[in-house]
């Protein structure tokens, strides 16, 4: 995997937490930052895909009415 330089400004408190975690785990700050960014991107990508699928399902008529949901849950 090739890598590129990337810099950003973060709050001092975030930097301190990153430094503490790096020290506690024996990992580098770069490793932890990359891992955190990758996990965030994976989660956001998953959410966007799920939302897009839900919208597509609704557009294709694949949904349940609120009345059916209430009836199923016995709250009608």
N, C-alpha and C positions, 0 to 999 in steps of 0.2 A: 504494500500500500504506500503510495507516495504521499507526501505531506507538504503543506504550504504554511508560511508564516501568517498569523492572524492575531491582531491585537485589539483589545477593547478596554474600556474603563469600567470598573466595577466598584460598588460601594466598599469602603474600608472594612466594614463589618463582614462582608462576604469574603473579602480577601483573607481576613483573619481566620474565618471558619475554614476556608480552603487550606490555609497553612497548618492549622491544628489537625485537620483530618489527614493531611499528607504526612505529618509527623507521626500521628498515631498509627497509620496503616503502613508506613514505609513506602508509600507510593509518591510519585512526583505530583506537583500541582498540575502540571500539564496533563498527566494521565487522568487525574480525577476530573479536570475540567472537560477534557474530551469525552470521557465516559458520561458525564452529566449532560453534555450537549447532545450526544448520540441518543441517550435514553429519552430526553425531551423531544427530540425530532421524531423518534419512533412513535412515541405516544401521540404527539400532535398529528402525525401522518395517519395513524390508526383512527383517531377521532374524526378527522376530515373524511376519510374513506367511509366510515360507518355512517356519518351524516349524509354523505352523497348517496350511499346505497339506500338509506331510509327515504330520502327525497325521491329517488328513482322508483322505489316500491310504491310510495304514495301516488306518484304520477301514473303508475301502471295499475292502480286500483287495489294494490295489496295493502290493506289496512283494516283495522277493526274499529267499528263505531264506538263512541263513548257510551252509548246505551248498552251495547253488548258487554263492554268492560264492566260497567256498573252491575249489570245482571250477573255476570260471572262472579263478581266479588260480593254479591248480595248487598249492595248499597243503594239499590234503586228505591 
